[in-house]
Amino acid sequence: MELTTAGKQLYEEAQGVLATVSAAVRRVLDVDRGVQRLVVAFSPGLHVSDAIRAFTSRHPDVETDVVPAPWWEQDAPLRNGRAQVGYLRRPFDESGLHTIAIGHEPRVACMPAAHPLACRQELVSADLDGERLLDAPERRTSSLEEKLELIALGHGIALIPLSVARSYSRPDLVHLPVTDASGIETCLAAPAGRREKLLRDFLEIATATLRHA
């Protein structure tokens, strides 16, 4: 059995509603317990631990959590209330968000180790002409792990951020630089209307941590 296109859309909408309700319940419980909490969303491959450790050292009474940001809708945790701030990669829907550019990283071609191009040291975009690219919107997968499995099975290749390639290294996949491929900008993002001191402090600490990295 497979969900229809309408069924898949309903499933995704339901997940968003459930996440919003769950976040609201957690916030109510935190208020009832007198707990202060900061939740940080992050895209795959982006590391947030240094900033969170620095923030915790300044605010030891604040509880911190992290939640993954889905690659096809990175801004979702900021909009449904699951997170107050996110480490995201452009492009994403930036409407209603305050963003701070924090870095830039190249993309690499991820392909099966047995692919004819896998023996090369580097590629240019023209080398990928005729290849089935899993980055196309109509080939969207439900998770990064699913995409990597499809690549390993020979169903296509994908251009992925270098940090993702390093975080998800496996022997049946090869990652090659594409010298003329456009890079990806990373940024901090938070709802534009939020001005809480804890959030301002985290943004300040996070950007300072990156400057001294």
Rosetta blueprint (number, residue, H / E / L):
1 M L
2 E L
3 L L
4 T L
5 T H
6 A H
7 G H
8 K H
9 Q H
10 L H
11 Y H
12 E H
13 E H
14 A H
15 Q H
16 G H
17 V H
18 L H
19 A H
20 T H
21 V H
22 S H
23 A H
24 A H
25 V H
26 R H
27 R H
28 V H
29 L H
30 D H
31 V H
32 D H
33 R H
34 G L
35 V L
36 Q L
37 R E
38 L E
39 V E
40 V E
41 A E
42 F E
43 S L
44 P L
45 G L
46 L L
47 H L
48 V L
49 S H
50 D H
51 A H
52 I H
53 R H
54 A H
55 F H
56 T H
57 S H
58 R H
59 H L
60 P L
61 D L
62 V L
63 E E
64 T E
65 D E
66 V E
67 V E
68 P E
69 A L
70 P L
71 W L
72 W L
73 E L
74 Q L
75 D L
76 A H
77 P H
78 L H
79 R H
80 N L
81 G L
82 R L
83 A L
84 Q L
85 V E
86 G E
87 Y E
88 L E
89 R E
90 R L
91 P L
92 F L
93 D L
94 E L
95 S L
96 G L
97 L E
98 H E
99 T E
100 I E
101 A E
102 I E
103 G E
104 H E
105 E E
106 P L
107 R E
108 V E
109 A E
110 C E
111 M E
112 P E
113 A L
114 A L
115 H L
116 P H
117 L H
118 A H
119 C H
120 R L
121 Q L
122 E L
123 L E
124 V L
125 S H
126 A H
127 D H
128 L H
129 D L
130 G L
131 E L
132 R L
133 L E
134 L L
135 D L
136 A L
137 P H
138 E H
139 R H
140 R L
141 T L
142 S L
143 S L
144 L H
145 E H
146 E H
147 K H
148 L H
149 E H
150 L H
151 I H
152 A H
153 L L
154 G L
155 H L
156 G L
157 I E
158 A E
159 L E
160 I E
161 P E
162 L H
163 S H
164 V H
165 A H
166 R H
167 S H
168 Y L
169 S L
170 R L
171 P L
172 D L
173 L E
174 V E
175 H E
176 L E
177 P E
178 V E
179 T L
180 D L
181 A L
182 S L
183 G L
184 I E
185 E E
186 T E
187 C E
188 L E
189 A E
190 A E
191 P E
192 A L
193 G L
194 R L
195 R L
196 E L
197 K H
198 L H
199 L H
200 R H
201 D H
202 F H
203 L H
204 E H
205 I H
206 A H
207 T H
208 A H
209 T H
210 L H
211 R H
212 H L
213 A L
